[in-house]
């Protein structure tokens, strides 16, 4: 079992060529946000001779996929190229699909700018609204090259009634992040995979808790390395304000607060300048307060790509059961977390990021 790297067409997902192993290839996957890394190519190395790297690494047009034993683990869209003449190296910063979504407007590109129409949704889940706005974001005229190899899950009903007005010219990535943050919002993961021998981004939405993975810390031959537990209070708040559309006295706002908080009173503001729905603002305030009442706790440790579970089995949002024993800080027994990220390079070591979650 080993890593391999493939160059793919970003628009179609077509595999173009298997590449020699770079000198370095850092990568990261994260739940609900973009991530990336960097590849370093030794251009003078014999195994890169004769390759048309100018074509295979064209920024934005090419995506490099990191494969573990036949499974796509990470896909990075090439963003920049940095050539160092003295060292004879080509450095390729890359990032996942969010780099495209953050640069596409959440409008119907098939309509003239003067006629951009609003999108209206009623009684849908946050996950389905996110799906439909992403589908809009990859739709366009045949000569626009807007398609991306994304597959979607089925629709589901829910409490969301929403309108998106074209004149706001909101970015698609920002629209998706807003849908994550309101009360009852959705997780979003664009999971790279091989589908019909091409790169496909599987848009996973909803409450992503599928998959249960176990690690035994402190047990001989467990394959785990270097546990850290970090508690960060920088975002803690006891009152949350969601500020919407309007100006001065006409500005919409909704708030929620903790009664008799056990800590000094702290405010948090979320600015949503295009939101004109008061119920939605209330959901944002509730969601923020629920997320930031306590310090954010994050666990981190490393495991082996070929271990159990293997890196190709990991699912963002999946349940992580971690056994700890004879520890001066943590209680002995199982600790329940969610996988919110994992990262690595071309070695077998994979670093996990976990946060407390319900199994």
C-alpha positions in Angstrom: 0.0 0.0 0.0 1.3 3.4 -0.9 0.4 6.9 -2.1 0.1 7.8 -5.8 -0.7 11.1 -7.4 -2.9 11.7 -10.4 -3.4 14.8 -12.6 -7.0 15.3 -13.5 -9.1 17.8 -15.5 -10.8 20.1 -13.0 -13.9 20.6 -15.1 -14.6 17.0 -16.2 -12.7 15.0 -13.6 -11.0 13.0 -16.3 -7.7 11.3 -15.2 -4.9 12.6 -17.4 -1.8 11.0 -16.1 -0.3 9.2 -13.1 2.6 11.3 -11.9 5.9 10.4 -10.4 6.0 11.0 -6.7 6.7 14.6 -5.8 9.5 15.6 -3.5 6.8 16.8 -1.1 3.0 16.8 -1.0 1.2 18.3 2.0 -2.6 18.0 2.1 -5.6 18.5 4.5 -9.3 17.7 4.6 -11.7 19.7 6.8 -15.4 19.6 7.6 -17.4 22.7 6.7 -14.4 24.7 5.3 -11.8 24.7 2.6 -8.4 23.2 3.1 -5.3 22.5 1.0 -1.5 22.1 0.8 1.4 22.3 -1.5 3.4 20.0 -3.8 7.1 20.3 -4.7 8.4 18.9 -8.0 12.1 18.3 -8.6 12.1 19.2 -12.3 15.7 18.0 -12.9 14.9 14.5 -11.5 15.0 11.8 -14.1 11.5 10.5 -13.4 10.0 13.9 -14.4 11.9 14.1 -17.6 9.7 14.2 -20.7 6.5 15.0 -18.7 4.4 18.0 -20.0 4.2 19.5 -16.6 3.2 22.9 -17.9 0.0 21.3 -19.1 -0.4 18.8 -16.2 -0.1 21.6 -13.6 -2.0 24.4 -15.3 -3.5 26.6 -12.5 -7.2 26.0 -12.0 -7.5 23.8 -15.1 -5.8 20.9 -13.3 -6.5 19.1 -10.0 -4.0 16.7 -8.4 -5.5 13.7 -6.6 -3.7 11.9 -3.8 -4.6 8.3 -3.9 -4.1 5.7 -1.2 -4.2 2.1 -2.4 -6.8 2.8 -5.1 -9.0 5.3 -3.1 -8.9 9.1 -3.6 -8.1 10.6 -0.2 -7.6 14.3 -1.2 -8.0 16.4 -4.3 -6.3 19.8 -4.7 -7.0 22.3 -7.5 -3.7 23.8 -8.5 -3.8 27.5 -7.6 -0.3 28.9 -8.3 3.0 27.8 -9.8 6.3 29.0 -8.3 9.5 28.1 -10.2 12.8 28.3 -8.5 15.6 28.3 -11.1 18.5 27.7 -8.8 16.9 24.8 -6.9 15.2 23.5 -10.1 11.9 23.0 -8.2 8.3 23.8 -9.1 6.1 24.5 -6.1 2.3 24.1 -6.6 0.0 25.4 -3.8 -3.4 23.7 -4.1 -6.7 23.7 -2.4 -10.0 21.8 -2.5 -13.3 22.6 -4.2 -14.1 25.6 -1.9 -11.5 27.6 -3.9 -13.9 27.6 -6.9 -17.1 28.0 -4.8 -15.6 31.1 -3.1 -15.2 32.7 -6.5 -18.6 32.0 -8.0 -21.6 34.2 -7.5 -24.8 32.7 -6.1 -26.8 33.9 -9.1 -28.3 32.4 -12.2 -25.5 32.9 -14.7 -27.8 32.1 -17.6 -29.7 35.3 -17.0 -28.3 38.8 -18.1 -26.9 40.7 -15.1 -29.6 43.3 -15.4 -32.2 40.5 -15.0 -30.6 38.3 -12.3 -33.6 36.7 -10.6 -34.0 35.6 -7.0 -34.0 32.0 -6.0 -36.9 31.0 -3.7 -37.1 27.9 -1.5 -39.9 26.8 0.9 -40.1 24.0 3.5 -36.7 22.5 2.8 -33.8 21.4 5.0 -30.7 23.5 5.1 -28.9 20.6 3.4 -31.2 20.7 0.5 -31.0 24.5 0.1 -27.2 24.1 0.1 -27.5 21.4 -2.5 -29.8 23.5 -4.8 -27.6 26.6 -4.5 -24.5 24.5 -5.4 -26.4 23.1 -8.4 -27.2 26.7 -9.4 -23.5 27.5 -9.0 -22.4 24.9 -11.6 -25.1 25.7 -14.1 -24.5 28.0 -17.0 -24.5 28.5 -20.8 -22.7 25.8 -22.8 -19.7 28.1 -23.5 -19.1 29.1 -19.9 -17.3 26.0 -18.6 -19.2 26.1 -15.3 -19.7 22.4 -14.9 -17.8 20.6 -12.1 -17.9 16.8 -11.4 -20.1 17.0 -8.3 -22.8 14.4 -7.3 -25.6 15.2 -5.0 -27.9 13.5 -2.5 -31.7 13.4 -2.5 -33.8 16.4 -1.4 -35.3 16.5 2.1 -37.9 18.7 3.7 -37.3 21.0 6.6 -38.1 24.4 8.2 -36.1 26.6 5.8 -38.0 29.2 3.7 -35.5 31.4 1.9 -35.1 33.8 -1.0 -31.7 34.8 -2.5 -31.8 38.0 -4.5 -29.6 38.4 -7.5 -28.8 42.0 -6.7 -27.0 41.0 -3.6 -24.3 39.3 -5.7 -23.4 37.0 -2.8 -20.6 34.5 -3.2 -21.7 30.9 -3.3 -19.2 29.9 -0.6 -20.6 32.5 1.7 -24.1 31.3 1.1 -23.1 27.7 2.0 -21.4 28.9 5.2 -24.5 30.8 6.3 -26.5 27.6 5.9 -24.1 25.8 8.2 -24.4 28.3 11.0 -28.1 28.9 11.6 -29.9 26.7 14.2 -30.5 23.3 12.7 -28.0 24.0 10.0 -26.1 21.6 7.9 -22.7 20.1 7.7 -21.1 20.2 4.2 -18.3 18.0 2.9 -17.1 17.7 -0.7 -15.5 14.3 -0.5 -13.2 13.4 -3.4 -13.6 9.9 -4.8 -13.1 7.9 -8.0 -16.4 7.4 -9.9 -16.4 5.7 -13.3 -12.6 6.1 -13.2 -12.9 9.9 -12.9 -12.6 12.3 -10.1 -15.9 13.1 -8.5 -16.8 15.4 -5.6 -19.5 13.8 -3.5 -21.4 16.6 -1.8 -22.3 15.3 1.6 -24.8 17.4 3.5 -26.9 17.2 6.6 -25.9 15.9 10.0 -22.7 14.0 9.0 -22.3 11.4 11.7 -22.0 8.3 9.6 -19.1 5.9 10.2 -17.7 5.0 13.6 -13.9 4.7 14.1 -12.0 3.5 17.2 -8.5 4.2 18.5 -6.9 3.0 21.7 -4.5 5.5 23.1 -1.8 4.3 25.5 -2.1 0.7 24.3 1.1 -0.9 22.9 1.1 -1.2 19.1 -2.1 1.0 18.9 -0.5 3.0 16.1 -1.5 6.3 17.7 1.0 9.1 18.4 1.1 12.3 20.4 -2.3 13.2 21.8 -3.0 16.8 22.5 -6.3 18.4 23.9 -6.7 22.1 23.4 -9.5 24.3 24.9 -9.9 27.7 23.1 -12.1 30.4 24.7 -11.5 33.1 22.1 -15.0 32.7 20.6 -16.9 32.2 23.8 -20.1 34.3 24.1 -23.1 34.6 26.5 -25.1 36.6 24.1 -25.4 36.3 20.3 -26.7 39.0 17.9 -27.6 38.3 14.2 -27.6 41.5 12.3 -29.5 41.5 9.0 -30.5 43.8 6.1 -31.3 47.5 6.5 -29.6 50.6 7.8 -29.6 52.6 11.0 -33.0 52.3 12.8 -34.4 50.0 10.1 -31.7 47.4 10.5 -33.0 43.9 11.3 -31.6 42.2 14.3 -32.4 39.2 16.5 -30.6 38.0 19.7 -30.4 35.3 22.3 -28.5 35.2 25.6 -27.6 32.9 28.4 -29.4 33.4 31.7 -27.1 33.7 34.7 -23.9 32.7 32.8 -21.2 31.1 34.9 -18.6 33.3 33.2 -18.3 37.1 32.6 -20.8 38.4 30.1 -19.5 38.4 26.5 -21.2 39.5 23.3 -20.9 38.0 19.8 -22.2 39.6 16.5 -22.8 37.8 13.2 -23.3 40.2 10.3 -25.7 39.0 7.6 -26.2 42.1 5.5 -28.4 40.4 2.9 -30.7 38.5 5.3 -34.2 40.0 5.4 -36.0 37.0 7.1 -36.5 37.6 10.9 -37.0 33.9 11.6 -33.7 33.1 9.9 -31.9 35.7 12.0 -33.4 34.1 15.1 -32.0 30.7 14.0 -28.6 32.2 13.4 -28.6 33.8 16.9 -29.7 30.5 18.5 -27.1 28.5 16.5 -24.2 30.8 17.4 -25.1 30.8 21.1 -25.3 27.0 21.1 -21.9 26.7 19.4 -20.0 29.2 21.4 -21.3 29.0 25.0 -18.2 27.0 26.0 -14.5 26.9 24.9 -13.9 25.0 21.8 -12.3 21.7 22.6 -10.1 20.0 20.0 -8.3 16.7 20.2 -5.4 15.9 18.0 -3.2 12.8 17.5 -1.5 11.0 14.6 -2.2 7.5 13.3 -0.9 5.4 10.4 -2.4 5.6 6.9 -2.3 1.8 6.6 -3.6 1.2 10.2 -7.1 0.3 11.3 -9.0 2.3 10.3 -7.1 3.1 7.1 -6.9 6.7 5.8 -9.1 5.7 2.9 -11.9 4.7 5.3 -12.1 8.0 7.2 -15.2 10.1 6.9 -15.4 13.8 7.9 -18.1 14.1 10.6 -17.7 10.4 11.5 -17.8 9.3 15.1 -14.5 8.8 16.7 -14.3 6.6 19.8 -11.0 7.1 21.6 -10.0 4.9 24.5 -7.8 6.6 27.2 -6.4 4.9 30.3 -4.2 5.8 33.3 -4.1 9.5 32.4 -3.5 12.4 34.8 -5.9 14.7 32.9 -8.4 12.6 31.0 -10.8 10.1 32.6 -10.2 6.4 31.8 -12.6 5.0 29.3 -14.1 5.9 25.9 -14.2 9.5 24.8 -16.7 10.4 22.0 -15.7 12.9 19.3 -16.3 13.8 15.7 -13.7 13.8 13.0 -13.5 17.4 11.8 -10.3 17.1 9.8 -7.3 15.0 8.9 -4.1 15.9 7.1 -0.7 14.6 6.1 2.0 14.3 3.5 3.5 11.5 1.5 4.5 9.6 4.7 2.2 7.1 6.4 1.6 9.4 9.3 -1.9 11.0 9.2 -2.9 13.7 11.8 -6.5 13.7 13.0 -8.5 16.7 14.4 -11.5 15.8 16.6 -14.1 17.7 18.5 -16.6 16.5 21.1 -19.8 15.1 19.4 -22.7 12.8 20.0 -22.4 9.2 18.9 
